[in-house]
Amino acid sequence: AIINLYKGLNSTRQVRDLLAVQYPDEQIPSISTIHRVIAKFDRDGCVANLHTKKAKINHVLNEELELEILCYAEENPTASLSLMAKEFEISRTSVFKTLKKFKYKSYKFQNHQQLFDDDKIKRTDFCETIFNLLNNNEEILHKIMFTDEASFSLNGTVNSQNYRYWSQTNNHVHNITHTQYNIKINVWAGIINNILIGPFFIDGTLNSTKFLELLRSRIIPRLQELNINNPWFQMDGAPPHSTRPVTSFLNETFPGRWIGRFGPISWPARSPDLSPNDFFLWGYLKSKIYNHVPIQNVQELQTRILTACDQMNPTFLRNSIQEFRNRLGYCLECEGGHFEHLL
């Protein structure tokens, strides 16, 4: 599962997040373990015997050598264990034991959207508002339709290192990468409880007119088919979502029951980490869609998206909604700041 997810995502953090949703009752491997599994697969072509012990190498560590290792680590904080082991001609284990002995830890760089002080206040206010709402009525959590749009590239994120072929001779097999211009399609999808709404494909760039038509002709009719009493609607603050025609329509359709910019409850800016679609759905779909041979045309890309959505496990969707509540708590714990380090 780790290798298949990584082929589509190329992100160990997203792999871990998806495993947490897919296997909520299992112990999820750490990012370092996922790194080792992937490294083993890249090196040997399989993950068997990952924990096979190697022959023990004896290296004498003394205070002078330990001091040299620490000084090197201070001067080269991004150096790997292998590089330091090569530098001092000792084993990686000896380097690791030295660093651990003196309380050194390995920390991973993380990419985040920049949050301003005002963002943190608004994120905190939002989390408190939703918590109060759910405390008064727990069922609302499973009546909120979380929505978002994403772009899927024709070139995709296929890992070329894992796209090989076997032959006695080099036949110089190659893949046409279509064009210098990256063709992509835009997709809308929503999650409510354990049900996926959509996907709906958007012709060209989304604007207010297209979004309003999508609401009227596709999204709302599909939601009405579910016969959910007093459903809620959530969306982010993208410009096509925030025009007067759109907000007026949502006020009429979901009076007092929608979340978004200018809505009864305001969705905080720069907060994809709170959206189930962002932290689960899109990553999961791309791990399935691009976990194959390269996609040749738009029709094939659309077919793969539809197939992946049809095969979506309802339990994963429900778990992602429950994880939304957990993330609200993490966000509050960090006073509206980034909280991925707590996951």
C-alpha positions in Angstrom: 0.0 0.0 0.0 2.8 2.4 0.8 4.5 1.9 -2.6 1.3 2.3 -4.5 0.3 5.5 -2.7 3.8 7.0 -3.1 3.8 6.3 -6.8 0.9 8.7 -7.2 1.7 11.3 -4.5 5.5 11.5 -4.2 4.9 12.8 -0.7 5.6 10.6 2.4 3.5 13.0 4.6 0.4 12.6 2.3 1.0 8.8 2.2 0.9 8.8 6.0 -2.3 10.9 6.1 -4.1 8.6 3.6 -3.0 5.5 5.5 -4.5 7.1 8.7 -7.8 7.5 6.9 -7.8 4.1 5.2 -6.7 2.2 8.3 -8.0 4.1 11.3 -7.7 1.1 13.7 -4.2 0.2 12.7 -0.9 1.6 13.9 0.3 4.0 11.2 4.0 3.8 10.2 6.1 6.9 10.9 7.4 9.1 8.0 10.9 7.7 8.6 9.6 4.1 8.3 7.8 5.1 5.0 11.1 6.6 3.8 12.9 3.4 4.5 10.3 1.2 2.7 10.5 3.5 -0.4 14.3 3.5 -0.3 14.3 -0.3 0.0 12.0 -0.6 -3.0 14.0 1.9 -5.1 17.2 0.0 -4.3 16.1 -3.6 -4.5 12.8 -3.6 -6.4 11.0 -5.1 -3.5 10.4 -4.6 0.2 10.9 -8.1 1.4 13.4 -8.6 4.3 13.3 -5.0 5.1 14.1 -5.7 8.7 16.9 -8.3 8.0 19.8 -7.5 10.3 23.1 -6.8 8.6 26.4 -8.1 9.9 27.4 -6.2 12.9 30.4 -3.8 12.4 32.4 -2.8 15.4 33.5 0.8 15.5 35.2 2.4 18.5 33.7 5.7 19.5 35.7 7.9 21.8 35.1 11.5 23.1 37.3 13.0 20.5 35.4 11.4 17.6 32.0 12.2 19.1 33.1 15.9 19.4 34.1 15.9 15.7 30.7 14.4 14.8 28.8 17.0 16.8 30.9 19.9 15.3 30.2 18.5 11.8 26.5 18.3 12.5 26.4 21.9 13.7 28.3 23.2 10.7 26.3 21.0 8.3 22.8 20.6 9.8 21.3 19.2 6.6 23.9 16.4 6.2 22.6 12.9 6.1 23.7 10.1 8.4 25.3 8.3 5.3 27.3 11.4 4.5 28.5 11.8 8.0 29.3 8.1 8.2 31.4 8.4 5.0 33.1 11.5 6.3 34.3 9.8 9.5 34.6 6.3 8.0 32.3 4.8 10.6 28.9 3.2 10.4 25.6 5.1 10.1 24.6 3.4 13.4 27.6 4.9 15.2 26.7 8.4 13.9 23.1 8.0 14.9 24.0 6.8 18.4 26.3 9.7 18.9 23.6 12.3 17.8 21.0 10.5 19.9 23.3 10.5 22.9 23.6 14.3 22.8 19.8 14.8 22.2 20.1 15.6 18.5 16.9 14.9 16.5 16.1 14.9 12.8 13.5 17.4 11.8 11.9 17.5 8.3 11.4 20.7 6.4 7.7 21.4 5.9 6.0 23.6 3.3 3.1 25.7 4.5 1.0 28.6 3.2 2.1 31.7 5.1 -0.3 32.6 7.8 -0.6 36.2 9.1 -1.7 37.2 12.6 -5.2 38.0 11.4 -5.4 34.6 9.8 -4.7 32.8 13.0 -7.4 34.8 14.8 -9.9 34.0 12.2 -8.9 30.3 12.2 -9.3 30.1 15.9 -12.7 31.9 15.8 -13.9 29.4 13.1 -12.8 26.3 15.0 -14.5 27.6 18.2 -17.7 28.4 16.2 -17.8 24.9 14.7 -17.1 23.2 18.0 -19.9 25.1 19.6 -22.2 24.2 16.7 -21.4 20.5 17.0 -21.7 20.5 20.8 -25.2 21.7 20.4 -26.0 19.2 17.6 -23.5 16.4 16.9 -25.5 15.3 13.8 -24.6 18.5 11.9 -21.0 17.1 11.3 -22.5 14.5 9.0 -24.9 16.9 7.3 -22.1 19.3 6.0 -21.2 18.9 2.4 -17.5 19.8 2.1 -16.7 21.0 -1.4 -13.7 22.0 -3.4 -12.2 22.2 -6.9 -8.9 20.7 -8.0 -6.9 20.5 -11.3 -5.7 17.2 -12.7 -2.9 17.4 -15.2 -2.6 15.2 -18.2 1.1 14.8 -17.6 0.3 14.0 -14.0 2.7 12.9 -11.4 3.7 9.5 -12.6 7.0 8.5 -11.0 9.3 7.7 -13.9 11.7 5.8 -11.6 8.9 3.2 -11.2 7.9 3.1 -14.8 10.2 0.5 -16.3 10.1 -2.3 -18.9 11.9 -5.7 -19.2 13.8 -6.8 -22.3 17.0 -8.5 -23.3 17.9 -5.5 -25.3 17.3 -1.8 -25.0 14.4 -1.0 -27.4 14.6 2.7 -26.5 11.0 2.7 -25.5 9.8 6.3 -24.8 6.7 8.1 -23.8 5.3 11.1 -25.5 4.6 13.8 -23.0 2.0 15.4 -25.2 3.1 19.1 -25.4 5.2 21.8 -23.8 1.9 23.1 -22.5 0.5 21.1 -19.6 -3.0 20.2 -20.4 -5.3 19.9 -17.4 -8.9 19.6 -16.4 -10.7 21.1 -13.5 -12.9 19.0 -11.2 -15.5 19.8 -8.5 -16.4 17.3 -5.8 -18.1 17.2 -2.4 -18.2 14.9 0.6 -21.1 14.6 2.9 -21.0 11.9 5.6 -19.8 8.8 3.7 -21.1 9.9 0.3 -19.1 11.5 -2.6 -21.0 14.1 -4.6 -19.6 14.3 -8.2 -17.1 14.5 -9.6 -18.3 17.2 -12.0 -16.0 18.4 -14.7 -15.6 22.1 -15.3 -15.2 23.4 -18.9 -12.2 25.7 -18.8 -11.5 28.1 -15.9 -14.1 28.3 -13.2 -15.9 31.6 -12.9 -19.0 32.8 -11.0 -21.4 32.2 -13.8 -20.2 28.6 -14.3 -20.2 27.9 -10.6 -23.8 29.2 -10.2 -24.9 27.0 -13.1 -23.1 24.0 -11.6 -24.9 24.6 -8.3 -28.3 24.8 -9.9 -28.0 22.1 -12.5 -25.7 19.4 -10.9 -24.8 19.9 -7.2 -28.2 20.9 -5.6 -30.2 18.3 -7.6 -27.8 15.5 -6.5 -27.9 16.7 -2.9 -31.7 16.7 -2.9 -31.7 13.0 -4.1 -30.1 12.1 -0.7 -33.1 13.4 1.2 -31.0 14.8 4.0 -32.9 17.1 6.4 -31.4 20.6 6.6 -28.1 19.9 5.0 -25.2 22.4 5.2 -22.9 23.6 2.4 -19.2 24.4 2.8 -16.8 26.0 0.3 -13.6 28.1 0.5 -13.3 31.8 -0.3 -12.2 31.5 -4.0 -13.4 34.5 -6.1 -16.0 32.5 -8.2 -17.6 31.4 -4.9 -18.0 34.9 -3.5 -20.0 37.0 -5.9 -23.4 38.4 -5.0 -25.4 36.0 -7.3 -23.7 33.0 -5.8 -24.1 34.1 -2.1 -27.7 35.1 -2.7 -28.5 31.7 -4.2 -26.8 30.0 -1.2 -28.7 32.2 1.3 -32.0 31.1 -0.4 -31.0 27.4 -0.6 -29.2 27.0 2.7 -30.6 29.8 5.0 -28.2 30.1 7.9 -26.6 26.8 6.9 -23.6 27.5 4.7 -19.9 28.1 5.3 -17.8 30.3 3.1 -16.7 33.8 2.5 -19.6 36.2 3.3 -21.6 33.2 4.6 -23.3 32.8 8.0 -20.1 31.1 9.1 -17.0 32.4 7.4 -14.4 29.9 6.1 -10.9 31.2 7.1 -8.5 32.1 4.4 -5.4 30.0 3.6 -6.8 27.0 5.4 -6.6 23.9 3.1 -5.3 22.0 6.1 -8.9 22.1 7.5 -10.6 20.9 4.4 -11.4 17.2 4.1 -11.1 17.5 0.3 -7.6 19.0 0.5 -6.2 16.8 3.2 -7.7 13.5 1.9 -9.8 13.4 -1.2 -7.6 15.0 -3.8 -4.4 13.3 -2.7 -6.2 9.9 -2.6 -7.7 10.3 -6.1 -4.3 11.3 -7.5 -2.6 8.4 -5.9 -5.1 6.1 -7.8 -5.2 8.0 -11.1 -1.5 8.4 -11.6 -0.6 4.9 -10.2 -0.5 3.5 -13.7 1.1 4.0 -17.1 1.1 7.6 -18.3 -2.3 9.1 -19.4 -2.6 9.6 -23.1 -5.5 12.0 -23.5 -8.2 14.0 -21.6 -10.8 11.4 -22.1 -8.6 8.8 -20.5 -7.9 11.2 -17.6 -11.6 11.8 -17.1 -12.3 8.0 -17.2 -9.7 7.3 -14.5 -11.1 10.1 -12.3 -14.7 8.6 -12.6 -13.4 5.1 -12.0 -11.4 6.1 -8.9 -14.5 7.9 -7.5 -16.8 5.0 -8.2 -14.4 2.7 -6.3 -14.1 5.0 -3.3 -14.6 3.3 0.0 -17.4 5.0 2.0 -15.5 4.3 5.2 -12.6 6.5 4.0 -15.0 9.4 3.4 -16.6 9.1 6.8 -13.1 8.9 8.4 -12.1 12.0 6.6 -15.1 13.9 8.0 -14.2 12.7 11.5 -10.6 13.8 11.0 -12.0 17.3 10.2 -13.2 17.5 13.8 -9.8 16.3 15.1 -8.0 18.9 13.0 -10.2 21.7 14.5 -8.8 20.6 17.9 -5.2 20.6 16.7 -5.7 24.1 15.2 -7.1 25.4 18.5 -4.2 23.9 20.3 -1.8 25.8 18.1 -3.8 29.0 18.5 -4.8 29.1 14.8 -1.3 28.3 13.5 0.1 25.4 11.6 -0.5 22.0 13.3 0.8 19.3 11.0 3.6 18.6 13.5 0.9 17.3 15.9 -0.5 14.7 13.5 
